[in-house]
Amino acid sequence: MTIPNVQLFSLEEANELLARLRPLVERLVEQRRRFRVREERLAEIRGAVLGNGGRIDSREEDALRRELAQSSEVLADLVGEIHAVGAQVKDVDMGLLDFPARHPDGEVVMLCWRLGEDEIGFWHGLEDGFAGRKPLPF
């Protein structure tokens, strides 16, 4: 399968990009964690109100809404920075990136890297995803 207008990376090129991308992915994962904490707190506030007819602390709710909006923008900016170099964010919570590459048989595949791994050591087909990761070399 071919993907039109997609930058293809060699393993070396993708690994070189990790020095630039790793800090972005670390920030992305941490920002997503903070977003989820705020989201859960907002749900708790709403649940308490619905559950017992209590009053909402509108200041806390407003602050959480503002923080969620700001976090959303930061997340979008980080994903945009990563996508701008040709890598694809596949899972924000895990810090999972794919880099389109050409398999020796000519097919387009994905070089797969996850935050915490020193370098790219896996690949998978376009339809296989993380569960179908195979060790490199091809």
Secondary structure, DSSP 8 states (H G I E B T S, - for coil): ---TT-----HHHHHHHHHHHHHHHHHHHHHHHHHHHHHHHHHHHHHHHHHH-----HHHHHHHHHHHHHHHHHHHHHHHHHHHTT-EEEETTTTEEEEEEE-TTS-EEEEEEETT-SS--EEEETTT-GGG-EES--
